[in-house]
Amino acid sequence: MPWTKLKNIILLILALTNLFLLMMAASQEFQARRAREETWQEAVSFLARQGVQVDESIIPRSMELLPQTAQRDLEGEREAARALLGDDVTMEALGGEVYRYYNDNGSIQFHSYGAFSAQLEPGAVPVGEDREEDCLTALAAIGFQGELLETRGDELTFRQIWEDAPLFQQEVTVLCEGGSLVAMTNGHRLVGQPRQDSTRQTISVSTALVSFLNGVSALGDVCSRMDQIQPGYEAASALSGAMTLTPVWRVTTDTGAYQLDTVTGQVTRLE
């Protein structure tokens, strides 16, 4: 048989094999998606049977947020200080893994567990009529992408966001006076760039719904309506400087607000 003809036959066989494998993968994905949908519907029906009203549109179809881990980034803190204060900054080690950066424009201090604060000279960081936007710009300079939570007079409180997901415990209060940002207080931020933590896995949406109802009952509460489910992260820090981000749901009901850990299924009541 001529080599050209044999070569074409081999290529045809390879093409058919690839097509077969692609069809098998598509079939498996379709079956898996269908199984997840059926399980999701069963969980929604379970809530209904338990007398819990819920708009299906607020229930996530899948667990989009995955467990993450972040390591402290000292160089990133130095760059954040320069971005806020200017290039010529002096670093001072205060002990206990606390570092302070300062120059004539003010100072900013970082702790190993993500706490931070800043004191700024008037005029160093100007704030115009749109205080929220100007404050967000200043926070972005130190790697804090945020959303406004509350305004009280000259104080604005922001919560950090990472990849469109809220970090429920990472907040900072910014003080504006005389057309300037003069202080950042009670701040908590990510210590570094998060990376997926493959040692932890999330439960399924259906398991989360069942775990939530069981958890609320275990707390001695009874809810008859779920009004909102907000996925986000809860952060916890270790003395080593590592920070774990655990995906959670914050669930608002007719009897109060709760937090569901979507890794362990544990439910806690929010004050």
LONU-602879 format. One line per field, with one value per residue: residue number from 1; x, y, z of N, C-alpha, C in turn. Coordinates in Angstrom, 2 decimals, padded with zeros to 5 digits, always signed. Layout:
REM residues N
n <- [NUM:...] .
nx <- [X:...] .
ny <- [Y:...] .
nz <- [Z:...] .
cax <- [X:...] .
cay <- [Y:...] .
caz <- [Z:...] .
cx <- [X:...] .
cy <- [Y:...] .
cz <- [Z:...] .
This chain:
REM residues 271
n <- [1:2:3:4:5:6:7:8:9:10:11:12:13:14:15:16:17:18:19:20:21:22:23:24:25:26:27:28:29:30:31:32:33:34:35:36:37:38:39:40:41:42:43:44:45:46:47:48:49:50:51:52:53:54:55:56:57:58:59:60:61:62:63:64:65:66:67:68:69:70:71:72:73:74:75:76:77:78:79:80:81:82:83:84:85:86:87:88:89:90:91:92:93:94:95:96:97:98:99:100:101:102:103:104:105:106:107:108:109:110:111:112:113:114:115:116:117:118:119:120:121:122:123:124:125:126:127:128:129:130:131:132:133:134:135:136:137:138:139:140:141:142:143:144:145:146:147:148:149:150:151:152:153:154:155:156:157:158:159:160:161:162:163:164:165:166:167:168:169:170:171:172:173:174:175:176:177:178:179:180:181:182:183:184:185:186:187:188:189:190:191:192:193:194:195:196:197:198:199:200:201:202:203:204:205:206:207:208:209:210:211:212:213:214:215:216:217:218:219:220:221:222:223:224:225:226:227:228:229:230:231:232:233:234:235:236:237:238:239:240:241:242:243:244:245:246:247:248:249:250:251:252:253:254:255:256:257:258:259:260:261:262:263:264:265:266:267:268:269:270:271] .
nx <- [+000.86:+000.60:+002.52:+001.40:-001.38:-001.66:-000.88:-002.97:-005.07:-004.27:-004.36:-007.11:-008.11:-007.06:-008.39:-011.06:-010.87:-010.29:-012.64:-014.48:-013.60:-014.06:-016.85:-017.52:-016.58:-018.21:-020.67:-020.40:-020.07:-022.56:-024.25:-023.30:-023.92:-026.67:-027.24:-026.43:-028.30:-030.70:-030.25:-030.07:-032.70:-034.04:-033.11:-034.21:-036.89:-036.92:-036.57:-038.99:-040.77:-040.17:-041.34:-040.12:-039.95:-038.62:-037.17:-036.28:-034.44:-032.49:-030.81:-027.66:-026.45:-024.21:-021.12:-019.21:-017.13:-013.99:-011.90:-009.13:-005.67:-003.41:-000.17:+001.87:+003.01:+005.71:+007.17:+005.14:+003.77:+005.62:+005.59:+002.95:+003.02:+004.71:+003.12:+001.06:+002.28:+004.41:+007.53:+009.92:+010.30:+010.72:+011.45:+010.44:+011.00:+008.90:+008.79:+007.37:+006.54:+005.57:+005.48:+006.40:+005.99:+007.18:+007.24:+007.55:+004.92:+003.32:+002.39:+002.20:+001.15:+001.69:+000.48:+001.17:-001.11:-002.83:-003.93:-003.98:-003.05:-003.15:-001.71:-002.00:-000.59:-002.21:-003.36:-001.71:-003.04:-005.36:-008.90:-011.82:-015.07:-016.39:-016.10:-016.21:-015.29:-012.68:-011.55:-011.70:-009.91:-007.52:-007.38:-007.21:-004.64:-003.11:-003.69:-006.25:-009.18:-012.39:-015.75:-018.25:-019.55:-020.66:-021.38:-020.48:-020.70:-017.61:-016.37:-015.82:-016.65:-015.27:-015.48:-013.38:-012.97:-012.42:-011.79:-014.47:-015.85:-017.07:-015.03:-015.76:-014.75:-012.75:-012.18:-012.09:-011.90:-012.10:-010.94:-011.86:-010.90:-011.09:-010.78:-008.95:-007.67:-007.04:-006.64:-006.52:-008.22:-008.70:-008.22:-008.28:-006.89:-006.21:-003.31:-001.67:-001.42:-004.09:-004.16:-005.47:-006.58:-006.02:-006.31:-008.64:-012.14:-015.23:-018.64:-021.56:-024.13:-026.70:-026.22:-025.36:-027.70:-029.34:-027.68:-027.71:-030.38:-030.55:-028.54:-029.55:-031.73:-030.35:-029.29:-031.44:-033.27:-035.95:-036.79:-038.87:-038.58:-036.27:-034.47:-032.21:-029.13:-025.81:-022.83:-019.42:-016.22:-014.65:-012.00:-009.08:-006.22:-002.87:-000.11:+002.13:+001.90:+000.37:-002.77:-006.01:-008.71:-011.99:-014.76:-018.03:-021.57:-023.66:-026.65:-029.79:-032.70:-036.20:-036.01:-033.54:-029.97:-027.50:-024.43:-023.04:-020.63:-019.18:-017.45:-017.25:-019.92:-020.91:-023.03:-023.42:-024.71:-025.27:-024.55] .
ny <- [-001.20:+002.18:+004.73:+007.29:+006.81:+005.10:+006.83:+008.69:+007.07:+006.50:+009.08:+009.54:+007.59:+008.56:+011.01:+010.15:+008.81:+010.92:+012.38:+010.58:+010.45:+013.09:+013.22:+011.41:+012.77:+015.04:+013.85:+012.81:+015.16:+016.35:+014.50:+014.74:+017.41:+017.28:+015.57:+017.17:+019.22:+017.85:+017.04:+019.54:+020.50:+018.64:+019.37:+021.94:+021.25:+019.83:+021.90:+023.21:+021.25:+021.30:+023.57:+025.99:+028.95:+030.04:+031.99:+030.63:+031.85:+033.08:+031.16:+029.77:+028.09:+026.57:+025.92:+028.48:+029.81:+028.94:+027.30:+029.19:+030.14:+032.48:+033.87:+035.94:+038.96:+040.69:+042.40:+043.31:+044.84:+046.88:+048.08:+048.93:+050.86:+052.73:+053.44:+054.77:+056.77:+057.80:+057.45:+057.62:+056.13:+055.12:+052.15:+050.67:+048.23:+047.04:+044.92:+041.69:+040.97:+043.29:+046.04:+049.33:+052.02:+055.13:+058.66:+062.15:+062.52:+060.99:+057.95:+054.34:+051.24:+047.75:+044.55:+041.07:+039.49:+040.76:+043.14:+046.72:+050.23:+053.78:+057.03:+060.22:+063.18:+066.37:+067.15:+065.36:+063.20:+064.12:+064.77:+065.02:+066.29:+063.89:+061.84:+059.09:+057.82:+058.86:+057.91:+055.16:+055.01:+055.62:+053.47:+051.39:+051.78:+050.62:+048.02:+047.30:+046.54:+047.74:+048.12:+050.43:+050.44:+051.94:+055.30:+057.74:+060.83:+062.27:+059.88:+056.96:+053.64:+050.79:+047.64:+044.95:+043.51:+040.61:+039.41:+039.95:+038.91:+039.37:+039.99:+039.18:+039.91:+041.70:+044.89:+048.51:+051.73:+054.96:+058.23:+061.46:+064.79:+068.30:+068.28:+066.26:+062.91:+061.63:+059.56:+055.98:+053.54:+050.73:+048.73:+045.83:+043.54:+041.54:+039.51:+038.82:+037.50:+035.44:+031.85:+028.88:+026.43:+023.24:+021.28:+021.49:+021.07:+022.17:+021.66:+020.39:+022.40:+021.47:+019.92:+021.98:+023.49:+021.73:+021.35:+023.91:+024.29:+022.26:+023.15:+025.61:+024.68:+023.23:+025.29:+026.05:+027.64:+028.65:+028.99:+030.33:+031.40:+032.15:+034.91:+036.05:+035.01:+035.36:+034.76:+034.60:+035.28:+034.13:+035.14:+033.86:+034.10:+032.88:+032.65:+032.34:+033.98:+033.18:+033.19:+031.95:+031.58:+030.98:+029.83:+031.04:+031.21:+033.94:+034.12:+035.52:+035.45:+035.19:+035.18:+036.06:+036.51:+034.35:+032.45:+030.20:+027.79:+026.69:+024.63:+022.96:+022.84:+023.94:+026.00:+029.29:+031.82:+035.17:+038.21] .
nz <- [+000.00:-000.88:+000.75:+001.10:+001.00:+003.22:+005.23:+005.18:+006.03:+008.65:+009.75:+009.52:+011.26:+013.69:+013.82:+014.04:+016.45:+018.23:+017.93:+018.99:+021.68:+022.42:+022.20:+024.20:+026.48:+026.41:+026.78:+029.35:+030.81:+030.36:+031.63:+034.26:+034.80:+034.58:+036.70:+038.85:+038.62:+039.12:+041.75:+042.95:+042.57:+044.15:+046.68:+046.93:+046.92:+049.28:+051.17:+050.79:+051.65:+054.30:+055.07:+054.41:+052.75:+049.68:+047.15:+044.20:+042.56:+044.09:+044.96:+044.66:+041.73:+041.62:+043.37:+043.21:+044.48:+045.78:+048.26:+049.49:+049.94:+051.28:+051.33:+053.37:+051.93:+051.97:+050.31:+048.73:+050.61:+051.04:+048.51:+048.48:+050.50:+049.28:+047.10:+048.36:+049.98:+048.57:+046.78:+048.35:+051.11:+054.52:+056.24:+059.27:+061.64:+064.03:+065.72:+066.53:+064.00:+062.85:+060.71:+059.92:+057.72:+056.63:+055.79:+054.91:+054.19:+055.80:+057.52:+057.36:+058.65:+058.93:+059.90:+060.61:+060.42:+058.77:+059.68:+059.47:+059.49:+058.99:+059.06:+057.82:+056.44:+056.16:+052.92:+051.66:+050.51:+048.55:+048.68:+046.87:+045.90:+045.39:+047.62:+048.17:+045.80:+045.60:+047.95:+047.49:+045.40:+046.70:+048.48:+046.66:+045.78:+047.74:+047.35:+048.09:+047.04:+047.14:+048.57:+049.48:+052.74:+054.82:+055.82:+058.06:+058.95:+058.65:+058.31:+056.46:+055.84:+054.43:+052.71:+051.80:+048.54:+046.65:+043.53:+042.78:+044.92:+048.22:+051.08:+054.11:+056.62:+056.21:+056.51:+056.55:+058.05:+056.87:+057.34:+056.51:+056.29:+055.91:+053.09:+052.63:+052.84:+055.90:+057.68:+058.13:+059.79:+062.04:+060.15:+058.05:+055.82:+052.84:+053.09:+051.04:+047.66:+046.94:+046.57:+045.16:+047.44:+047.48:+049.38:+050.70:+050.20:+048.79:+049.83:+048.09:+046.48:+047.07:+049.37:+051.00:+051.35:+052.79:+055.01:+056.02:+056.91:+058.83:+060.54:+061.47:+062.92:+064.87:+066.33:+067.74:+066.51:+064.32:+061.01:+058.46:+056.02:+053.47:+052.57:+051.34:+049.88:+050.17:+048.75:+049.84:+051.38:+054.37:+056.36:+057.95:+059.99:+060.53:+062.87:+061.37:+059.23:+057.16:+055.46:+055.49:+053.27:+053.50:+051.75:+052.20:+052.91:+053.46:+054.93:+054.90:+056.77:+057.78:+060.50:+061.24:+060.64:+059.23:+059.00:+056.74:+056.53:+053.69:+053.36:+055.64:+056.36:+058.64:+060.65:+061.81:+063.96:+063.08:+064.61] .
cax <- [+000.00:+001.41:+002.65:+000.45:-002.70:-001.57:-000.83:-004.33:-005.87:-003.86:-004.91:-008.56:-008.32:-006.79:-009.46:-012.25:-010.63:-010.45:-014.06:-015.13:-013.25:-014.75:-018.26:-017.63:-016.40:-019.40:-021.75:-020.17:-020.34:-024.01:-024.84:-022.94:-024.70:-028.06:-027.32:-026.36:-029.58:-031.70:-029.97:-030.43:-034.16:-034.45:-032.83:-035.21:-038.13:-036.76:-036.86:-040.43:-041.45:-039.93:-042.06:-039.24:-040.19:-037.41:-037.18:-035.21:-033.44:-031.42:-030.00:-026.59:-026.53:-022.98:-020.18:-018.23:-015.99:-013.21:-010.97:-007.89:-004.65:-002.53:+001.04:+002.21:+003.87:+006.38:+007.51:+003.89:+003.48:+006.51:+005.08:+001.71:+003.41:+005.21:+002.00:+000.25:+003.04:+005.46:+008.61:+010.97:+009.76:+011.62:+010.81:+010.81:+010.50:+008.44:+008.73:+006.12:+006.18:+004.88:+006.37:+005.87:+006.63:+006.85:+008.00:+006.92:+003.49:+002.60:+002.88:+001.26:+001.66:+001.13:+000.67:+001.27:-002.42:-003.64:-004.33:-003.19:-003.56:-002.35:-001.88:-001.53:-000.55:-003.20:-002.93:-000.93:-003.99:-006.52:-010.24:-012.72:-016.49:-016.76:-015.22:-016.19:-014.42:-011.30:-011.10:-011.50:-008.68:-006.41:-007.33:-006.73:-003.20:-002.48:-004.17:-007.53:-010.35:-013.45:-017.10:-018.67:-020.53:-021.33:-020.83:-020.88:-020.00:-016.37:-015.83:-016.39:-016.20:-015.24:-015.17:-012.54:-013.51:-011.40:-012.40:-015.91:-016.44:-016.78:-014.28:-016.67:-014.07:-011.68:-012.79:-011.29:-012.60:-011.28:-011.33:-011.59:-011.08:-010.50:-010.42:-007.86:-007.76:-006.05:-006.39:-007.16:-008.23:-009.39:-008.12:-007.87:-006.78:-005.49:-001.87:-000.96:-002.25:-004.63:-003.98:-006.43:-006.15:-006.56:-006.48:-010.01:-013.14:-016.55:-019.76:-022.43:-025.19:-027.81:-025.79:-025.31:-029.06:-029.77:-026.85:-028.16:-031.62:-030.23:-027.75:-030.44:-032.49:-029.45:-029.13:-032.68:-034.06:-036.85:-037.04:-039.88:-038.33:-034.91:-034.62:-031.00:-027.94:-024.67:-021.56:-018.24:-015.13:-014.24:-010.55:-008.46:-004.78:-002.00:+001.06:+003.15:+001.66:-000.53:-004.18:-006.92:-009.99:-012.99:-016.01:-019.19:-022.81:-024.37:-028.06:-030.75:-034.00:-037.20:-035.71:-032.20:-028.93:-026.62:-023.32:-022.83:-019.32:-019.46:-016.47:-017.64:-021.37:-021.26:-023.84:-023.31:-025.64:-024.62:-025.12] .
cay <- [+000.00:+003.39:+005.41:+008.41:+006.28:+004.60:+008.00:+009.24:+006.16:+006.72:+010.37:+009.37:+006.85:+009.47:+012.00:+009.47:+008.54:+012.18:+012.72:+009.67:+010.89:+014.36:+012.91:+010.78:+013.81:+015.88:+013.07:+012.73:+016.48:+016.54:+013.67:+015.31:+018.63:+016.88:+015.03:+018.30:+019.93:+017.04:+017.11:+020.90:+020.55:+017.85:+020.15:+023.00:+020.59:+019.50:+023.11:+023.45:+020.27:+021.71:+024.82:+027.15:+029.60:+030.62:+032.28:+029.81:+032.67:+033.52:+030.00:+029.51:+026.83:+025.83:+026.56:+029.18:+030.21:+027.80:+027.64:+029.83:+030.43:+033.58:+034.05:+037.36:+039.51:+041.87:+043.31:+043.94:+045.88:+048.00:+048.76:+049.61:+052.07:+053.69:+053.92:+055.70:+057.85:+058.28:+056.47:+057.71:+055.74:+054.44:+051.03:+050.47:+046.98:+047.32:+043.68:+040.95:+040.96:+044.54:+046.94:+050.68:+052.78:+056.54:+059.78:+063.43:+062.48:+060.23:+056.60:+053.22:+050.13:+046.45:+043.43:+039.79:+038.88:+041.55:+044.44:+047.86:+051.55:+054.82:+058.43:+061.00:+064.64:+067.08:+067.46:+064.26:+062.45:+065.00:+064.19:+066.01:+066.18:+062.48:+061.26:+057.64:+057.43:+059.21:+056.98:+053.87:+055.11:+055.54:+052.10:+050.55:+051.96:+049.68:+046.68:+047.07:+046.81:+047.73:+048.63:+051.25:+049.84:+052.89:+056.65:+058.45:+062.10:+062.28:+058.53:+056.03:+052.28:+049.99:+046.21:+044.50:+042.55:+039.92:+038.77:+040.22:+038.28:+040.13:+039.40:+039.72:+040.43:+042.63:+046.21:+049.64:+053.00:+056.04:+059.53:+062.58:+066.09:+069.43:+067.97:+065.28:+061.65:+061.83:+058.36:+054.68:+052.89:+049.43:+048.09:+044.44:+043.32:+040.34:+039.64:+038.50:+037.03:+034.11:+030.72:+027.83:+025.45:+021.95:+020.38:+021.64:+020.99:+022.66:+020.76:+020.75:+023.35:+020.75:+019.60:+023.23:+023.87:+020.82:+021.66:+025.18:+024.09:+021.47:+023.98:+026.57:+023.92:+022.87:+026.49:+026.29:+028.62:+028.16:+030.01:+029.91:+032.06:+032.58:+036.12:+036.38:+034.20:+036.11:+034.05:+035.42:+034.60:+034.45:+035.02:+033.54:+034.20:+032.14:+033.41:+032.20:+034.96:+032.62:+033.52:+031.04:+032.13:+029.92:+030.30:+030.94:+031.89:+034.71:+033.86:+036.33:+034.78:+035.96:+035.18:+036.56:+036.25:+033.23:+032.17:+028.79:+027.41:+025.76:+023.54:+022.04:+022.80:+024.48:+027.20:+030.15:+032.94:+036.47:+039.21] .
caz <- [+000.00:-000.93:+002.04:+001.19:+001.34:+004.60:+006.10:+005.25:+006.86:+010.04:+010.16:+009.67:+012.51:+014.80:+013.87:+014.57:+017.88:+018.95:+017.92:+019.93:+023.02:+022.65:+022.42:+025.52:+027.48:+026.39:+027.36:+030.78:+031.37:+030.32:+032.67:+035.55:+034.96:+034.81:+038.05:+039.78:+038.55:+039.81:+043.19:+043.35:+042.65:+045.31:+047.88:+046.98:+047.32:+050.70:+051.92:+050.70:+052.52:+055.68:+055.31:+054.20:+051.47:+049.11:+045.73:+043.62:+041.86:+044.99:+045.33:+043.68:+041.00:+041.85:+044.29:+042.39:+045.31:+046.25:+049.35:+049.07:+050.94:+050.90:+052.14:+053.54:+050.88:+052.54:+049.23:+048.35:+051.60:+050.76:+047.31:+048.88:+051.23:+048.29:+046.28:+049.16:+050.58:+047.69:+046.64:+049.36:+052.41:+055.44:+056.92:+060.67:+062.21:+065.39:+066.48:+066.39:+062.58:+062.53:+059.96:+059.72:+056.65:+056.85:+055.22:+055.27:+053.87:+056.81:+057.81:+057.28:+059.45:+058.55:+060.82:+059.91:+060.25:+057.85:+060.22:+059.02:+059.81:+058.36:+059.45:+056.67:+056.59:+055.33:+051.57:+051.05:+049.68:+048.41:+048.49:+046.30:+046.23:+045.38:+048.63:+048.04:+044.69:+045.92:+048.98:+046.84:+044.63:+047.66:+048.97:+045.56:+045.71:+048.67:+047.04:+048.75:+046.20:+048.14:+048.38:+050.62:+053.62:+055.71:+055.95:+059.28:+058.96:+057.88:+058.30:+055.49:+056.08:+053.21:+052.82:+050.69:+047.57:+045.86:+042.36:+042.85:+046.10:+049.43:+052.20:+055.11:+057.81:+055.82:+056.42:+057.01:+058.18:+056.33:+057.88:+055.60:+056.92:+055.21:+051.71:+052.57:+053.57:+056.97:+058.49:+057.91:+061.09:+062.16:+058.85:+057.84:+054.37:+052.43:+053.33:+049.81:+046.57:+047.24:+045.67:+045.49:+048.44:+047.03:+050.52:+051.18:+049.15:+049.18:+049.69:+046.97:+046.80:+047.71:+050.73:+051.74:+051.73:+053.86:+056.18:+056.58:+057.66:+060.02:+061.43:+062.12:+063.92:+065.96:+067.14:+068.45:+065.77:+063.28:+059.99:+057.48:+054.75:+053.16:+051.77:+050.59:+050.05:+049.64:+048.87:+050.08:+052.07:+055.74:+056.43:+059.23:+059.86:+061.44:+063.27:+060.33:+058.19:+056.15:+055.65:+054.79:+052.86:+053.45:+051.14:+053.07:+052.52:+054.47:+054.61:+055.64:+056.88:+058.50:+061.93:+061.51:+059.64:+059.59:+058.09:+056.47:+056.03:+052.60:+053.40:+056.72:+056.53:+059.94:+060.63:+062.98:+063.96:+062.96:+065.51] .
cx <- [+000.89:+001.38:+001.65:-000.93:-002.73:-001.59:-002.21:-005.24:-005.56:-004.44:-006.42:-008.88:-008.12:-007.90:-010.74:-012.10:-010.82:-011.91:-014.82:-014.86:-013.95:-016.22:-018.46:-017.52:-017.63:-020.57:-021.63:-020.47:-021.84:-024.67:-024.53:-023.75:-026.17:-028.24:-027.29:-027.68:-030.67:-031.51:-030.34:-031.94:-034.67:-034.23:-033.84:-036.55:-038.09:-037.08:-038.36:-041.20:-041.28:-040.60:-041.23:-039.49:-038.89:-037.61:-036.00:-034.11:-032.30:-030.47:-028.93:-026.78:-025.30:-022.13:-019.06:-016.97:-015.31:-012.28:-009.65:-006.93:-003.75:-001.36:+001.38:+003.24:+004.51:+006.75:+006.26:+003.48:+004.35:+006.01:+003.79:+002.02:+003.92:+004.09:+001.17:+001.02:+004.03:+006.66:+009.60:+010.40:+010.83:+010.85:+011.34:+010.17:+010.16:+008.42:+007.39:+005.61:+005.32:+005.88:+005.65:+006.68:+006.22:+007.74:+007.25:+005.42:+002.67:+003.20:+001.78:+001.93:+000.93:+001.46:+000.60:-000.09:-003.37:-004.13:-003.42:-003.85:-002.64:-002.72:-001.24:-001.58:-001.62:-002.61:-002.16:-001.80:-005.26:-007.81:-011.15:-014.16:-016.96:-015.81:-015.09:-015.21:-012.96:-010.73:-010.84:-010.22:-007.46:-006.27:-006.80:-005.21:-002.47:-003.02:-005.48:-008.65:-011.58:-014.81:-017.51:-019.75:-021.35:-020.61:-021.39:-020.09:-018.79:-015.74:-016.58:-015.80:-016.35:-014.95:-014.38:-013.27:-012.34:-012.10:-013.92:-016.60:-016.09:-015.97:-014.92:-015.96:-012.98:-012.30:-011.79:-012.18:-011.64:-011.83:-010.90:-011.88:-010.41:-010.04:-009.27:-008.27:-006.67:-005.77:-007.13:-007.07:-009.00:-009.35:-007.70:-007.94:-006.14:-004.00:-001.05:-001.94:-002.77:-004.34:-004.93:-005.81:-006.79:-006.76:-007.88:-010.98:-014.47:-017.58:-020.61:-023.49:-026.33:-027.45:-025.76:-026.70:-029.58:-028.99:-027.30:-029.40:-031.36:-029.45:-028.59:-031.24:-031.62:-029.19:-030.38:-033.57:-034.96:-037.06:-038.04:-039.65:-036.84:-035.01:-033.41:-029.89:-026.79:-023.39:-020.41:-017.19:-015.02:-012.74:-010.11:-006.96:-004.07:-000.80:+002.16:+003.01:+000.78:-001.97:-005.02:-008.22:-010.96:-014.27:-017.19:-020.41:-023.28:-025.85:-028.94:-032.10:-034.98:-036.93:-034.31:-031.24:-027.97:-025.48:-023.12:-021.44:-019.53:-018.37:-016.91:-019.15:-021.83:-022.03:-023.64:-024.28:-024.85:-025.33:-025.53] .
cy <- [+001.25:+004.12:+006.56:+007.94:+005.79:+005.76:+008.61:+008.38:+006.37:+008.03:+010.30:+008.65:+007.74:+010.50:+011.39:+009.17:+009.80:+012.60:+011.86:+010.10:+012.19:+014.13:+012.27:+011.82:+014.70:+015.16:+012.99:+014.05:+016.75:+015.75:+014.24:+016.57:+018.30:+016.33:+016.15:+019.06:+019.17:+017.10:+018.48:+021.03:+019.78:+018.63:+021.28:+022.43:+020.22:+020.72:+023.39:+022.51:+020.62:+023.05:+026.07:+027.72:+030.21:+030.84:+031.53:+030.63:+033.12:+032.38:+029.77:+028.15:+025.96:+026.59:+027.20:+029.53:+028.97:+028.22:+028.19:+029.97:+031.55:+033.66:+035.54:+037.79:+040.80:+042.88:+044.04:+045.03:+047.11:+048.80:+049.50:+050.90:+053.14:+054.28:+054.95:+056.94:+058.52:+057.35:+056.47:+057.42:+055.01:+053.33:+050.91:+049.18:+047.23:+046.09:+043.00:+040.92:+042.16:+045.48:+048.25:+051.37:+054.24:+057.46:+061.06:+063.45:+061.73:+058.86:+055.57:+052.01:+048.85:+045.40:+042.12:+039.18:+039.73:+042.88:+045.54:+049.16:+052.57:+056.17:+059.29:+062.49:+065.28:+067.45:+066.35:+063.43:+063.29:+064.21:+065.29:+065.81:+064.73:+061.74:+059.75:+057.20:+057.72:+058.28:+055.60:+053.87:+054.98:+054.13:+051.15:+050.64:+051.01:+048.25:+046.31:+047.50:+046.69:+048.20:+049.36:+050.52:+050.88:+054.23:+057.28:+059.74:+062.06:+060.90:+057.64:+054.65:+051.46:+048.52:+045.79:+043.47:+041.92:+039.11:+038.77:+039.58:+039.09:+039.32:+039.98:+040.34:+041.45:+044.00:+047.27:+050.87:+054.12:+057.37:+060.62:+063.89:+067.17:+069.14:+067.00:+064.00:+061.69:+060.58:+057.16:+053.93:+051.58:+048.64:+046.63:+044.17:+041.97:+040.55:+039.38:+038.04:+035.63:+033.09:+029.61:+026.79:+024.11:+020.96:+020.47:+021.67:+021.52:+021.55:+021.21:+021.74:+022.65:+020.38:+020.84:+023.65:+023.02:+021.12:+022.95:+024.98:+023.30:+022.29:+025.01:+025.88:+023.57:+024.06:+026.82:+027.30:+027.92:+029.27:+029.45:+030.55:+032.42:+033.75:+036.42:+035.37:+034.95:+035.30:+035.03:+034.60:+035.06:+034.18:+034.69:+033.52:+033.36:+033.01:+033.36:+033.24:+034.45:+033.00:+032.54:+031.77:+030.98:+030.46:+030.05:+031.54:+032.72:+034.71:+034.71:+035.63:+035.68:+036.00:+035.69:+036.19:+035.19:+033.14:+030.67:+028.59:+026.36:+024.72:+022.50:+021.89:+023.38:+025.81:+027.98:+031.31:+034.24:+037.46:+040.46] .
cz <- [+000.00:+000.42:+002.18:+001.60:+002.78:+005.59:+006.26:+006.12:+008.33:+010.56:+010.38:+010.96:+013.72:+014.96:+014.46:+016.05:+018.71:+019.02:+018.92:+021.37:+023.39:+022.95:+023.79:+026.62:+027.57:+027.03:+028.88:+031.46:+031.41:+031.44:+034.06:+035.83:+035.25:+036.22:+039.09:+039.80:+039.29:+041.32:+043.73:+043.53:+043.86:+046.60:+048.04:+047.43:+048.79:+051.56:+051.94:+051.62:+053.99:+056.02:+055.15:+052.81:+050.96:+047.62:+045.11:+042.96:+042.76:+045.35:+044.27:+043.01:+041.23:+042.84:+043.47:+043.18:+045.89:+047.39:+048.80:+050.25:+050.42:+051.87:+052.22:+052.51:+051.40:+051.47:+048.74:+049.32:+051.37:+049.54:+047.61:+049.61:+050.26:+047.46:+047.04:+049.56:+049.63:+047.75:+047.80:+050.74:+053.22:+056.15:+058.34:+061.18:+063.68:+066.27:+066.31:+064.96:+062.18:+061.86:+059.70:+058.64:+056.80:+056.02:+055.59:+055.00:+054.90:+057.02:+057.61:+057.93:+059.09:+059.61:+060.03:+059.61:+059.41:+058.37:+059.67:+059.45:+059.17:+058.95:+058.37:+056.97:+055.70:+053.97:+050.89:+050.12:+049.57:+048.18:+047.99:+046.73:+046.26:+046.33:+048.46:+046.96:+044.99:+046.99:+048.39:+046.02:+045.54:+048.20:+047.90:+045.43:+046.65:+048.48:+047.67:+047.81:+047.09:+047.66:+049.65:+051.42:+054.38:+055.67:+057.21:+059.37:+058.04:+057.77:+057.30:+055.74:+054.81:+053.54:+051.59:+049.84:+046.84:+044.78:+042.48:+044.05:+047.35:+050.43:+053.46:+056.32:+057.48:+055.56:+056.88:+057.07:+057.78:+056.85:+056.90:+056.33:+056.08:+053.80:+051.56:+053.29:+054.63:+057.79:+057.93:+059.22:+061.05:+060.86:+058.92:+056.34:+054.11:+052.64:+052.07:+048.75:+046.86:+046.14:+046.12:+046.42:+048.11:+048.17:+051.10:+050.01:+049.67:+049.04:+048.51:+047.43:+047.54:+049.15:+051.59:+052.21:+052.87:+055.14:+056.84:+057.44:+058.93:+061.04:+062.17:+063.21:+065.13:+066.87:+067.95:+067.77:+064.75:+062.27:+058.98:+056.11:+054.64:+052.18:+050.89:+050.91:+049.38:+049.83:+049.09:+050.80:+053.52:+055.84:+057.85:+059.04:+060.90:+061.77:+062.22:+059.23:+057.08:+056.50:+054.84:+054.48:+052.68:+052.81:+052.07:+052.37:+053.71:+054.08:+055.52:+055.60:+057.63:+060.00:+062.26:+060.39:+060.16:+058.58:+057.99:+055.89:+054.94:+052.41:+054.43:+056.87:+057.85:+059.80:+061.94:+062.83:+063.92:+063.87:+064.74] .
